[in-house]
Amino acid sequence: MRSPKKDLITLLLLVIVAVLLIHGLQLEYEEKAESPLHAYYLETYHSAGTINLVEAILLNYRAYDTFGEVMVLYVSIAGILILGEQNKEGDDR
């Protein structure tokens, strides 16, 4: 049997999520379009050497993020391989 306290907490969380979703859906486009980030992209995407804004974001700005993620992956793989080799050398069973 479920406790009334858990039901109340679940109901409260659902109401909070519903209110946040409704508020997010009611935001006006004009408010979003006037953000500083939006203005920055509109002013600087020509310097990326692309034809439109979508290409500038996907090809240039996201490339740095992807490069960083790949470097983290390579460093972690190298670390695992190094630790694996050390364990093989030290294992005298």
Backbone as XML, in Angstrom:
<?xml version="1.0"?>
<chain id="A" units="angstrom">
  <residue number="1" name="MET">
    <atom name="N" x="0.843" y="-1.173" z="0.000"/>
    <atom name="CA" x="0.000" y="0.000" z="0.000"/>
    <atom name="C" x="0.893" y="1.241" z="0.000"/>
  </residue>
  <residue number="2" name="ARG">
    <atom name="N" x="0.550" y="2.185" z="-0.813"/>
    <atom name="CA" x="1.329" y="3.416" z="-0.926"/>
    <atom name="C" x="0.973" y="4.355" z="0.213"/>
  </residue>
  <residue number="3" name="SER">
    <atom name="N" x="1.975" y="5.066" z="0.656"/>
    <atom name="CA" x="1.727" y="5.997" z="1.752"/>
    <atom name="C" x="1.184" y="7.310" z="1.195"/>
  </residue>
  <residue number="4" name="PRO">
    <atom name="N" x="0.332" y="7.976" z="1.946"/>
    <atom name="CA" x="-0.215" y="9.258" z="1.499"/>
    <atom name="C" x="0.875" y="10.325" z="1.337"/>
  </residue>
  <residue number="5" name="LYS">
    <atom name="N" x="1.938" y="10.219" z="2.114"/>
    <atom name="CA" x="3.019" y="11.201" z="2.021"/>
    <atom name="C" x="3.708" y="11.111" z="0.658"/>
  </residue>
  <residue number="6" name="LYS">
    <atom name="N" x="3.961" y="9.890" z="0.164"/>
    <atom name="CA" x="4.578" y="9.721" z="-1.152"/>
    <atom name="C" x="3.647" y="10.218" z="-2.253"/>
  </residue>
  <residue number="7" name="ASP">
    <atom name="N" x="2.350" y="9.954" z="-2.111"/>
    <atom name="CA" x="1.387" y="10.436" z="-3.101"/>
    <atom name="C" x="1.357" y="11.955" z="-3.151"/>
  </residue>
  <residue number="8" name="LEU">
    <atom name="N" x="1.443" y="12.589" z="-1.990"/>
    <atom name="CA" x="1.430" y="14.045" z="-1.927"/>
    <atom name="C" x="2.683" y="14.633" z="-2.567"/>
  </residue>
  <residue number="9" name="ILE">
    <atom name="N" x="3.838" y="14.025" z="-2.315"/>
    <atom name="CA" x="5.092" y="14.498" z="-2.905"/>
    <atom name="C" x="5.055" y="14.323" z="-4.420"/>
  </residue>
  <residue number="10" name="THR">
    <atom name="N" x="4.543" y="13.180" z="-4.882"/>
    <atom name="CA" x="4.435" y="12.934" z="-6.322"/>
    <atom name="C" x="3.512" y="13.950" z="-6.977"/>
  </residue>
  <residue number="11" name="LEU">
    <atom name="N" x="2.391" y="14.215" z="-6.360"/>
    <atom name="CA" x="1.447" y="15.190" z="-6.890"/>
    <atom name="C" x="2.056" y="16.585" z="-6.920"/>
  </residue>
  <residue number="12" name="LEU">
    <atom name="N" x="2.770" y="16.957" z="-5.889"/>
    <atom name="CA" x="3.411" y="18.262" z="-5.833"/>
    <atom name="C" x="4.456" y="18.407" z="-6.941"/>
  </residue>
  <residue number="13" name="LEU">
    <atom name="N" x="5.265" y="17.380" z="-7.152"/>
    <atom name="CA" x="6.266" y="17.417" z="-8.220"/>
    <atom name="C" x="5.612" y="17.504" z="-9.595"/>
  </residue>
  <residue number="14" name="LEU">
    <atom name="N" x="4.533" y="16.790" z="-9.802"/>
    <atom name="CA" x="3.819" y="16.862" z="-11.077"/>
    <atom name="C" x="3.248" y="18.248" z="-11.325"/>
  </residue>
  <residue number="15" name="VAL">
    <atom name="N" x="2.730" y="18.873" z="-10.299"/>
    <atom name="CA" x="2.191" y="20.225" z="-10.442"/>
    <atom name="C" x="3.308" y="21.211" z="-10.774"/>
  </residue>
  <residue number="16" name="ILE">
    <atom name="N" x="4.452" y="21.078" z="-10.107"/>
    <atom name="CA" x="5.585" y="21.969" z="-10.385"/>
    <atom name="C" x="6.059" y="21.802" z="-11.829"/>
  </residue>
  <residue number="17" name="VAL">
    <atom name="N" x="6.200" y="20.566" z="-12.288"/>
    <atom name="CA" x="6.625" y="20.319" z="-13.667"/>
    <atom name="C" x="5.597" y="20.868" z="-14.645"/>
  </residue>
  <residue number="18" name="ALA">
    <atom name="N" x="4.325" y="20.681" z="-14.374"/>
    <atom name="CA" x="3.280" y="21.189" z="-15.263"/>
    <atom name="C" x="3.315" y="22.707" z="-15.346"/>
  </residue>
  <residue number="19" name="VAL">
    <atom name="N" x="3.492" y="23.364" z="-14.220"/>
    <atom name="CA" x="3.553" y="24.829" z="-14.214"/>
    <atom name="C" x="4.764" y="25.313" z="-15.004"/>
  </residue>
  <residue number="20" name="LEU">
    <atom name="N" x="5.902" y="24.677" z="-14.815"/>
    <atom name="CA" x="7.102" y="25.071" z="-15.558"/>
    <atom name="C" x="6.942" y="24.840" z="-17.058"/>
  </residue>
  <residue number="21" name="LEU">
    <atom name="N" x="6.328" y="23.735" z="-17.441"/>
    <atom name="CA" x="6.101" y="23.473" z="-18.860"/>
    <atom name="C" x="5.142" y="24.483" z="-19.478"/>
  </residue>
  <residue number="22" name="ILE">
    <atom name="N" x="4.072" y="24.787" z="-18.783"/>
    <atom name="CA" x="3.113" y="25.757" z="-19.300"/>
    <atom name="C" x="3.757" y="27.125" z="-19.421"/>
  </residue>
  <residue number="23" name="HIS">
    <atom name="N" x="4.529" y="27.511" z="-18.438"/>
    <atom name="CA" x="5.223" y="28.801" z="-18.488"/>
    <atom name="C" x="6.219" y="28.830" z="-19.645"/>
  </residue>
  <residue number="24" name="GLY">
    <atom name="N" x="6.952" y="27.750" z="-19.846"/>
    <atom name="CA" x="7.922" y="27.694" z="-20.933"/>
    <atom name="C" x="7.269" y="27.752" z="-22.295"/>
  </residue>
  <residue number="25" name="LEU">
    <atom name="N" x="6.111" y="27.139" z="-22.433"/>
    <atom name="CA" x="5.416" y="27.160" z="-23.715"/>
    <atom name="C" x="4.777" y="28.505" z="-24.011"/>
  </residue>
  <residue number="26" name="GLN">
    <atom name="N" x="4.545" y="29.304" z="-22.996"/>
    <atom name="CA" x="3.899" y="30.595" z="-23.197"/>
    <atom name="C" x="4.891" y="31.733" z="-23.416"/>
  </residue>
  <residue number="27" name="LEU">
    <atom name="N" x="6.181" y="31.442" z="-23.429"/>
    <atom name="CA" x="7.154" y="32.500" z="-23.687"/>
    <atom name="C" x="6.941" y="33.048" z="-25.092"/>
  </residue>
  <residue number="28" name="GLU">
    <atom name="N" x="7.034" y="34.325" z="-25.217"/>
    <atom name="CA" x="6.841" y="34.941" z="-26.519"/>
    <atom name="C" x="8.126" y="34.888" z="-27.323"/>
  </residue>
  <residue number="29" name="TYR">
    <atom name="N" x="7.990" y="34.803" z="-28.623"/>
    <atom name="CA" x="9.143" y="34.719" z="-29.506"/>
    <atom name="C" x="9.996" y="35.970" z="-29.428"/>
  </residue>
  <residue number="30" name="GLU">
    <atom name="N" x="9.371" y="37.119" z="-29.270"/>
    <atom name="CA" x="10.121" y="38.371" z="-29.228"/>
    <atom name="C" x="11.102" y="38.404" z="-28.063"/>
  </residue>
  <residue number="31" name="GLU">
    <atom name="N" x="10.725" y="37.813" z="-26.945"/>
    <atom name="CA" x="11.621" y="37.772" z="-25.793"/>
    <atom name="C" x="12.856" y="36.931" z="-26.103"/>
  </residue>
  <residue number="32" name="LYS">
    <atom name="N" x="12.663" y="35.819" z="-26.785"/>
    <atom name="CA" x="13.784" y="34.962" z="-27.130"/>
    <atom name="C" x="14.674" y="35.614" z="-28.179"/>
  </residue>
  <residue number="33" name="ALA">
    <atom name="N" x="14.082" y="36.306" z="-29.136"/>
    <atom name="CA" x="14.840" y="36.859" z="-30.248"/>
    <atom name="C" x="15.714" y="38.034" z="-29.821"/>
  </residue>
  <residue number="34" name="GLU">
    <atom name="N" x="15.432" y="38.633" z="-28.697"/>
    <atom name="CA" x="16.201" y="39.792" z="-28.271"/>
    <atom name="C" x="17.271" y="39.441" z="-27.233"/>
  </residue>
  <residue number="35" name="SER">
    <atom name="N" x="17.596" y="38.177" z="-27.097"/>
    <atom name="CA" x="18.609" y="37.801" z="-26.120"/>
    <atom name="C" x="19.999" y="38.191" z="-26.632"/>
  </residue>
  <residue number="36" name="PRO">
    <atom name="N" x="20.951" y="38.412" z="-25.735"/>
    <atom name="CA" x="22.305" y="38.776" z="-26.156"/>
    <atom name="C" x="22.981" y="37.697" z="-27.003"/>
  </residue>
  <residue number="37" name="LEU">
    <atom name="N" x="22.719" y="36.453" z="-26.708"/>
    <atom name="CA" x="23.323" y="35.372" z="-27.478"/>
    <atom name="C" x="22.817" y="35.380" z="-28.918"/>
  </residue>
  <residue number="38" name="HIS">
    <atom name="N" x="21.538" y="35.619" z="-29.082"/>
    <atom name="CA" x="20.954" y="35.692" z="-30.422"/>
    <atom name="C" x="21.579" y="36.831" z="-31.214"/>
  </residue>
  <residue number="39" name="ALA">
    <atom name="N" x="21.736" y="37.966" z="-30.588"/>
    <atom name="CA" x="22.346" y="39.118" z="-31.262"/>
    <atom name="C" x="23.806" y="38.831" z="-31.621"/>
  </residue>
  <residue number="40" name="TYR">
    <atom name="N" x="24.525" y="38.146" z="-30.740"/>
    <atom name="CA" x="25.927" y="37.809" z="-31.008"/>
    <atom name="C" x="26.047" y="36.925" z="-32.244"/>
  </residue>
  <residue number="41" name="TYR">
    <atom name="N" x="25.230" y="35.886" z="-32.329"/>
    <atom name="CA" x="25.300" y="34.995" z="-33.483"/>
    <atom name="C" x="24.947" y="35.721" z="-34.775"/>
  </residue>
  <residue number="42" name="LEU">
    <atom name="N" x="23.942" y="36.591" z="-34.722"/>
    <atom name="CA" x="23.567" y="37.314" z="-35.932"/>
    <atom name="C" x="24.660" y="38.264" z="-36.399"/>
  </residue>
  <residue number="43" name="GLU">
    <atom name="N" x="25.423" y="38.815" z="-35.468"/>
    <atom name="CA" x="26.472" y="39.752" z="-35.834"/>
    <atom name="C" x="27.754" y="39.055" z="-36.288"/>
  </residue>
  <residue number="44" name="THR">
    <atom name="N" x="28.035" y="37.865" z="-35.800"/>
    <atom name="CA" x="29.351" y="37.270" z="-36.032"/>
    <atom name="C" x="29.367" y="36.038" z="-36.922"/>
  </residue>
  <residue number="45" name="TYR">
    <atom name="N" x="28.234" y="35.554" z="-37.396"/>
    <atom name="CA" x="28.286" y="34.316" z="-38.167"/>
    <atom name="C" x="28.951" y="34.515" z="-39.523"/>
  </residue>
  <residue number="46" name="HIS">
    <atom name="N" x="29.000" y="35.733" z="-40.033"/>
    <atom name="CA" x="29.675" y="35.971" z="-41.303"/>
    <atom name="C" x="31.179" y="35.725" z="-41.179"/>
  </residue>
  <residue number="47" name="SER">
    <atom name="N" x="31.733" y="35.961" z="-40.003"/>
    <atom name="CA" x="33.163" y="35.739" z="-39.801"/>
    <atom name="C" x="33.527" y="34.263" z="-39.812"/>
  </residue>
  <residue number="48" name="ALA">
    <atom name="N" x="32.539" y="33.381" z="-39.712"/>
    <atom name="CA" x="32.800" y="31.948" z="-39.725"/>
    <atom name="C" x="33.035" y="31.420" z="-41.133"/>
  </residue>
  <residue number="49" name="GLY">
    <atom name="N" x="32.740" y="32.212" z="-42.145"/>
    <atom name="CA" x="32.943" y="31.789" z="-43.520"/>
    <atom name="C" x="31.852" y="30.886" z="-44.050"/>
  </residue>
  <residue number="50" name="THR">
    <atom name="N" x="30.680" y="30.952" z="-43.473"/>
    <atom name="CA" x="29.574" y="30.125" z="-43.931"/>
    <atom name="C" x="28.486" y="31.008" z="-44.520"/>
  </residue>
  <residue number="51" name="ILE">
    <atom name="N" x="27.556" y="30.359" z="-45.205"/>
    <atom name="CA" x="26.495" y="31.100" z="-45.887"/>
    <atom name="C" x="25.394" y="31.520" z="-44.926"/>
  </residue>
  <residue number="52" name="ASN">
    <atom name="N" x="25.015" y="30.633" z="-44.003"/>
    <atom name="CA" x="23.928" y="30.979" z="-43.090"/>
    <atom name="C" x="24.290" y="30.666" z="-41.645"/>
  </residue>
  <residue number="53" name="LEU">
    <atom name="N" x="23.440" y="31.060" z="-40.752"/>
    <atom name="CA" x="23.692" y="30.949" z="-39.315"/>
    <atom name="C" x="23.764" y="29.505" z="-38.847"/>
  </residue>
  <residue number="54" name="VAL">
    <atom name="N" x="22.934" y="28.642" z="-39.389"/>
    <atom name="CA" x="22.926" y="27.246" z="-38.955"/>
    <atom name="C" x="24.259" y="26.585" z="-39.268"/>
  </residue>
  <residue number="55" name="GLU">
    <atom name="N" x="24.780" y="26.825" z="-40.452"/>
    <atom name="CA" x="26.084" y="26.265" z="-40.803"/>
    <atom name="C" x="27.178" y="26.790" z="-39.884"/>
  </residue>
  <residue number="56" name="ALA">
    <atom name="N" x="27.112" y="28.050" z="-39.549"/>
    <atom name="CA" x="28.138" y="28.639" z="-38.680"/>
    <atom name="C" x="28.149" y="27.973" z="-37.316"/>
  </residue>
  <residue number="57" name="ILE">
    <atom name="N" x="26.985" y="27.743" z="-36.760"/>
    <atom name="CA" x="26.909" y="27.125" z="-35.427"/>
    <atom name="C" x="27.341" y="25.667" z="-35.495"/>
  </residue>
  <residue number="58" name="LEU">
    <atom name="N" x="26.823" y="24.916" z="-36.455"/>
    <atom name="CA" x="27.116" y="23.492" z="-36.508"/>
    <atom name="C" x="28.550" y="23.190" z="-36.927"/>
  </residue>
  <residue number="59" name="LEU">
    <atom name="N" x="29.061" y="23.925" z="-37.893"/>
    <atom name="CA" x="30.375" y="23.590" z="-38.425"/>
    <atom name="C" x="31.520" y="24.213" z="-37.652"/>
  </residue>
  <residue number="60" name="ASN">
    <atom name="N" x="31.359" y="25.429" z="-37.185"/>
    <atom name="CA" x="32.494" y="26.104" z="-36.561"/>
    <atom name="C" x="32.441" y="26.106" z="-35.045"/>
  </residue>
  <residue number="61" name="TYR">
    <atom name="N" x="31.385" y="26.606" z="-34.476"/>
    <atom name="CA" x="31.337" y="26.759" z="-33.030"/>
    <atom name="C" x="31.266" y="25.415" z="-32.320"/>
  </residue>
  <residue number="62" name="ARG">
    <atom name="N" x="30.550" y="24.465" z="-32.881"/>
    <atom name="CA" x="30.427" y="23.152" z="-32.252"/>
    <atom name="C" x="31.659" y="22.295" z="-32.469"/>
  </residue>
  <residue number="63" name="ALA">
    <atom name="N" x="32.499" y="22.649" z="-33.428"/>
    <atom name="CA" x="33.697" y="21.857" z="-33.701"/>
    <atom name="C" x="34.641" y="21.869" z="-32.498"/>
  </residue>
  <residue number="64" name="TYR">
    <atom name="N" x="34.752" y="22.999" z="-31.823"/>
    <atom name="CA" x="35.619" y="23.065" z="-30.641"/>
    <atom name="C" x="35.117" y="22.124" z="-29.549"/>
  </residue>
  <residue number="65" name="ASP">
    <atom name="N" x="33.830" y="22.077" z="-29.353"/>
    <atom name="CA" x="33.242" y="21.202" z="-28.353"/>
    <atom name="C" x="33.492" y="19.739" z="-28.711"/>
  </residue>
  <residue number="66" name="THR">
    <atom name="N" x="33.285" y="19.399" z="-29.964"/>
    <atom name="CA" x="33.506" y="18.024" z="-30.407"/>
    <atom name="C" x="34.969" y="17.642" z="-30.270"/>
  </residue>
  <residue number="67" name="PHE">
    <atom name="N" x="35.879" y="18.540" z="-30.620"/>
    <atom name="CA" x="37.305" y="18.270" z="-30.484"/>
    <atom name="C" x="37.652" y="17.996" z="-29.019"/>
  </residue>
  <residue number="68" name="GLY">
    <atom name="N" x="37.106" y="18.774" z="-28.120"/>
    <atom name="CA" x="37.353" y="18.555" z="-26.691"/>
    <atom name="C" x="36.838" y="17.207" z="-26.220"/>
  </residue>
  <residue number="69" name="GLU">
    <atom name="N" x="35.660" y="16.810" z="-26.692"/>
    <atom name="CA" x="35.107" y="15.518" z="-26.300"/>
    <atom name="C" x="35.962" y="14.372" z="-26.826"/>
  </residue>
  <residue number="70" name="VAL">
    <atom name="N" x="36.459" y="14.501" z="-28.050"/>
    <atom name="CA" x="37.309" y="13.457" z="-28.617"/>
    <atom name="C" x="38.615" y="13.369" z="-27.838"/>
  </residue>
  <residue number="71" name="MET">
    <atom name="N" x="39.168" y="14.499" z="-27.447"/>
    <atom name="CA" x="40.415" y="14.483" z="-26.678"/>
    <atom name="C" x="40.215" y="13.810" z="-25.319"/>
  </residue>
  <residue number="72" name="VAL">
    <atom name="N" x="39.103" y="14.067" z="-24.669"/>
    <atom name="CA" x="38.809" y="13.410" z="-23.389"/>
    <atom name="C" x="38.696" y="11.901" z="-23.592"/>
  </residue>
  <residue number="73" name="LEU">
    <atom name="N" x="38.055" y="11.488" z="-24.664"/>
    <atom name="CA" x="37.923" y="10.062" z="-24.953"/>
    <atom name="C" x="39.283" y="9.425" z="-25.180"/>
  </residue>
  <residue number="74" name="TYR">
    <atom name="N" x="40.129" y="10.052" z="-25.988"/>
    <atom name="CA" x="41.462" y="9.496" z="-26.248"/>
    <atom name="C" x="42.316" y="9.436" z="-24.982"/>
  </residue>
  <residue number="75" name="VAL">
    <atom name="N" x="42.271" y="10.460" z="-24.167"/>
    <atom name="CA" x="43.061" y="10.460" z="-22.935"/>
    <atom name="C" x="42.574" y="9.366" z="-21.988"/>
  </residue>
  <residue number="76" name="SER">
    <atom name="N" x="41.277" y="9.179" z="-21.906"/>
    <atom name="CA" x="40.762" y="8.129" z="-21.019"/>
    <atom name="C" x="41.129" y="6.741" z="-21.533"/>
  </residue>
  <residue number="77" name="ILE">
    <atom name="N" x="41.085" y="6.531" z="-22.849"/>
    <atom name="CA" x="41.490" y="5.237" z="-23.411"/>
    <atom name="C" x="42.975" y="5.004" z="-23.169"/>
  </residue>
  <residue number="78" name="ALA">
    <atom name="N" x="43.793" y="6.034" z="-23.372"/>
    <atom name="CA" x="45.230" y="5.897" z="-23.134"/>
    <atom name="C" x="45.501" y="5.577" z="-21.669"/>
  </residue>
  <residue number="79" name="GLY">
    <atom name="N" x="44.796" y="6.210" z="-20.765"/>
    <atom name="CA" x="44.963" y="5.932" z="-19.342"/>
    <atom name="C" x="44.587" y="4.504" z="-18.991"/>
  </residue>
  <residue number="80" name="ILE">
    <atom name="N" x="43.508" y="4.008" z="-19.565"/>
    <atom name="CA" x="43.095" y="2.627" z="-19.305"/>
    <atom name="C" x="44.137" y="1.648" z="-19.840"/>
  </residue>
  <residue number="81" name="LEU">
    <atom name="N" x="44.656" y="1.923" z="-21.044"/>
    <atom name="CA" x="45.673" y="1.033" z="-21.611"/>
    <atom name="C" x="46.956" y="1.049" z="-20.785"/>
  </residue>
  <residue number="82" name="ILE">
    <atom name="N" x="47.363" y="2.220" z="-20.327"/>
    <atom name="CA" x="48.575" y="2.312" z="-19.500"/>
    <atom name="C" x="48.390" y="1.563" z="-18.189"/>
  </residue>
  <residue number="83" name="LEU">
    <atom name="N" x="47.248" y="1.745" z="-17.546"/>
    <atom name="CA" x="46.989" y="1.031" z="-16.288"/>
    <atom name="C" x="46.903" y="-0.472" z="-16.518"/>
  </residue>
  <residue number="84" name="GLY">
    <atom name="N" x="46.342" y="-0.866" z="-17.656"/>
    <atom name="CA" x="46.262" y="-2.291" z="-17.974"/>
    <atom name="C" x="47.629" y="-2.902" z="-18.176"/>
  </residue>
  <residue number="85" name="GLU">
    <atom name="N" x="48.523" y="-2.192" z="-18.817"/>
    <atom name="CA" x="49.891" y="-2.690" z="-19.018"/>
    <atom name="C" x="50.631" y="-2.780" z="-17.695"/>
  </residue>
  <residue number="86" name="GLN">
    <atom name="N" x="50.443" y="-1.826" z="-16.809"/>
    <atom name="CA" x="51.102" y="-1.858" z="-15.506"/>
    <atom name="C" x="50.608" y="-3.048" z="-14.697"/>
  </residue>
  <residue number="87" name="ASN">
    <atom name="N" x="49.347" y="-3.375" z="-14.792"/>
    <atom name="CA" x="48.818" y="-4.513" z="-14.058"/>
    <atom name="C" x="49.374" y="-5.829" z="-14.604"/>
  </residue>
  <residue number="88" name="LYS">
    <atom name="N" x="49.596" y="-5.924" z="-15.920"/>
    <atom name="CA" x="50.153" y="-7.136" z="-16.499"/>
    <atom name="C" x="51.593" y="-7.351" z="-16.048"/>
  </residue>
  <residue number="89" name="GLU">
    <atom name="N" x="52.365" y="-6.268" z="-15.987"/>
    <atom name="CA" x="53.764" y="-6.370" z="-15.585"/>
    <atom name="C" x="53.909" y="-6.701" z="-14.105"/>
  </residue>
  <residue number="90" name="GLY">
    <atom name="N" x="53.028" y="-6.195" z="-13.292"/>
    <atom name="CA" x="53.115" y="-6.393" z="-11.850"/>
    <atom name="C" x="52.464" y="-7.663" z="-11.372"/>
  </residue>
  <residue number="91" name="ASP">
    <atom name="N" x="51.782" y="-8.396" z="-12.222"/>
    <atom name="CA" x="51.062" y="-9.601" z="-11.824"/>
    <atom name="C" x="51.981" y="-10.811" z="-11.909"/>
  </residue>
  <residue number="92" name="ASP">
    <atom name="N" x="52.484" y="-11.318" z="-10.777"/>
    <atom name="CA" x="53.411" y="-12.451" z="-10.750"/>
    <atom name="C" x="52.743" y="-13.685" z="-10.143"/>
  </residue>
  <residue number="93" name="ARG">
    <atom name="N" x="51.573" y="-13.969" z="-10.455"/>
    <atom name="CA" x="50.874" y="-15.133" z="-9.890"/>
    <atom name="C" x="51.270" y="-16.395" z="-10.568"/>
  </residue>
</chain>
